[in-house]
Amino acid sequence: MRAGSALPGPSSVTLQADFTPRYNLPLAVLASVRNRISFNWGTGRERGCTFTYRARPQLEREFDLGGTSLIPYLNVEFFWQYPPEMWTQFRMQGGIQCGFHAFAKGQVIELNFSATTNLQPSRSWTPQVELVLSSYF
Protein backbone atom coordinates (compact mmCIF):
# COMPACT_ATOMS: atom_id res chain seq x y z
CA MET A 1 0.00 0.00 0.00
CA ARG A 2 1.36 3.40 -0.92
CA ALA A 3 1.61 6.25 1.56
CA GLY A 4 -1.43 8.48 1.46
CA SER A 5 -3.73 5.93 -0.21
CA ALA A 6 -6.93 4.77 1.42
CA LEU A 7 -8.58 1.39 1.40
CA PRO A 8 -11.38 1.22 -1.15
CA GLY A 9 -14.91 1.33 0.27
CA PRO A 10 -17.82 -0.86 -0.74
CA SER A 11 -19.09 -0.38 -4.29
CA SER A 12 -22.70 -1.06 -3.25
CA VAL A 13 -24.96 -1.30 -0.23
CA THR A 14 -27.70 -3.96 -0.08
CA LEU A 15 -30.79 -4.24 2.09
CA GLN A 16 -32.37 -7.72 1.86
CA ALA A 17 -35.39 -9.47 3.43
CA ASP A 18 -36.58 -13.09 3.12
CA PHE A 19 -39.94 -14.69 3.86
CA THR A 20 -40.27 -18.49 3.50
CA PRO A 21 -43.60 -20.17 4.21
CA ARG A 22 -43.40 -23.99 4.49
CA TYR A 23 -46.14 -26.57 3.93
CA ASN A 24 -46.24 -30.27 4.84
CA LEU A 25 -47.68 -32.29 1.97
CA PRO A 26 -48.71 -35.97 1.85
CA LEU A 27 -45.94 -38.61 1.78
CA ALA A 28 -43.77 -36.45 4.10
CA VAL A 29 -42.93 -33.99 1.32
CA LEU A 30 -42.04 -30.47 2.45
CA ALA A 31 -42.98 -27.61 0.12
CA SER A 32 -41.56 -24.13 0.63
CA VAL A 33 -41.59 -20.85 -1.24
CA ARG A 34 -38.68 -18.55 -0.46
CA ASN A 35 -39.49 -14.94 -1.29
CA ARG A 36 -36.52 -12.59 -1.28
CA ILE A 37 -36.49 -8.85 -1.95
CA SER A 38 -33.40 -6.71 -2.12
CA PHE A 39 -32.59 -3.07 -2.69
CA ASN A 40 -29.10 -2.27 -3.98
CA TRP A 41 -27.57 1.19 -3.96
CA GLY A 42 -24.39 1.86 -5.93
CA THR A 43 -21.84 3.92 -4.01
CA GLY A 44 -18.88 3.84 -6.38
CA ARG A 45 -18.79 4.65 -10.07
CA GLU A 46 -22.09 2.83 -10.62
CA ARG A 47 -24.64 5.00 -8.83
CA GLY A 48 -28.36 4.39 -8.63
CA CYS A 49 -30.80 1.98 -7.03
CA THR A 50 -32.09 -1.41 -8.21
CA PHE A 51 -34.85 -3.58 -6.78
CA THR A 52 -34.87 -7.38 -7.16
CA TYR A 53 -37.58 -9.91 -6.26
CA ARG A 54 -36.76 -13.63 -6.25
CA ALA A 55 -39.31 -16.41 -5.75
CA ARG A 56 -38.11 -19.99 -5.26
CA PRO A 57 -40.71 -22.77 -4.86
CA GLN A 58 -39.07 -26.00 -3.64
CA LEU A 59 -40.09 -29.61 -2.94
CA GLU A 60 -37.98 -31.86 -0.72
CA ARG A 61 -38.27 -35.05 1.29
CA GLU A 62 -36.01 -36.27 4.09
CA PHE A 63 -35.07 -39.94 4.44
CA ASP A 64 -33.59 -41.04 7.78
CA LEU A 65 -30.87 -43.70 7.33
CA GLY A 66 -29.87 -44.27 10.94
CA GLY A 67 -27.40 -41.54 11.89
CA THR A 68 -27.48 -40.06 8.39
CA SER A 69 -30.19 -38.14 6.58
CA LEU A 70 -30.69 -37.96 2.82
CA ILE A 71 -32.70 -35.06 1.36
CA PRO A 72 -33.40 -34.96 -2.39
CA TYR A 73 -34.90 -31.66 -3.60
CA LEU A 74 -36.10 -29.81 -6.70
CA ASN A 75 -36.69 -26.09 -7.09
CA VAL A 76 -37.17 -23.33 -9.62
CA GLU A 77 -36.34 -19.67 -9.08
CA PHE A 78 -37.71 -16.61 -10.84
CA PHE A 79 -35.90 -13.23 -10.81
CA TRP A 80 -37.68 -9.90 -11.37
CA GLN A 81 -35.63 -6.71 -11.47
CA TYR A 82 -36.22 -2.96 -11.65
CA PRO A 83 -34.74 -1.48 -13.72
CA PRO A 84 -35.39 -2.85 -16.40
CA GLU A 85 -38.81 -3.69 -14.86
CA MET A 86 -39.05 -7.28 -16.13
CA TRP A 87 -38.31 -10.93 -15.39
CA THR A 88 -34.56 -11.28 -16.00
CA GLN A 89 -33.64 -14.86 -14.98
CA PHE A 90 -35.10 -18.32 -14.49
CA ARG A 91 -33.19 -21.07 -12.67
CA MET A 92 -33.94 -24.79 -12.25
CA GLN A 93 -32.07 -26.85 -9.67
CA GLY A 94 -32.10 -30.41 -8.41
CA GLY A 95 -29.85 -32.00 -5.86
CA ILE A 96 -29.33 -34.16 -2.82
CA GLN A 97 -28.07 -33.34 0.66
CA CYS A 98 -26.50 -35.89 2.98
CA GLY A 99 -26.26 -34.97 6.68
CA PHE A 100 -23.89 -36.67 9.09
CA HIS A 101 -22.07 -36.09 12.40
CA ALA A 102 -18.30 -36.50 12.03
CA PHE A 103 -17.27 -33.61 14.30
CA ALA A 104 -19.00 -30.66 15.99
CA LYS A 105 -22.82 -30.56 15.75
CA GLY A 106 -23.14 -31.76 12.17
CA GLN A 107 -22.10 -31.60 8.56
CA VAL A 108 -23.96 -31.62 5.25
CA ILE A 109 -22.58 -32.61 1.86
CA GLU A 110 -24.66 -31.34 -1.03
CA LEU A 111 -24.41 -32.20 -4.71
CA ASN A 112 -26.62 -30.29 -7.12
CA PHE A 113 -27.11 -29.41 -10.75
CA SER A 114 -28.66 -26.15 -11.90
CA ALA A 115 -29.36 -24.40 -15.17
CA THR A 116 -29.86 -20.64 -15.19
CA THR A 117 -31.54 -18.95 -18.14
CA ASN A 118 -30.80 -15.26 -18.60
CA LEU A 119 -33.94 -13.83 -20.19
CA GLN A 120 -32.51 -10.38 -20.76
CA PRO A 121 -30.62 -9.07 -22.66
CA SER A 122 -30.57 -12.36 -24.58
CA ARG A 123 -31.83 -15.86 -23.95
CA SER A 124 -28.72 -17.69 -22.85
CA TRP A 125 -28.33 -20.41 -20.25
CA THR A 126 -25.56 -21.57 -17.98
CA PRO A 127 -25.33 -25.09 -16.52
CA GLN A 128 -23.58 -25.55 -13.17
CA VAL A 129 -22.64 -28.48 -10.92
CA GLU A 130 -21.85 -27.78 -7.26
CA LEU A 131 -20.39 -29.83 -4.46
CA VAL A 132 -20.83 -28.07 -1.10
CA LEU A 133 -19.65 -29.05 2.40
CA SER A 134 -21.32 -27.22 5.31
CA SER A 135 -20.39 -27.65 8.96
CA TYR A 136 -22.35 -26.54 12.04
CA PHE A 137 -20.55 -25.94 15.34
Secondary structure, 3 states (H helix, E strand, C coil): CCCCCCCCCCCEEEEEEEECCEEEEHHHEEEEEEEEEEEEEECCCCCEEEEEEEEEEEEEECEEECCEEEEEEEEEEEEEEECCCEEEEEEEEEEEEEEECCCCCEEEEEEEEEEEEECCCCCEEEEEEEEEEEEEC
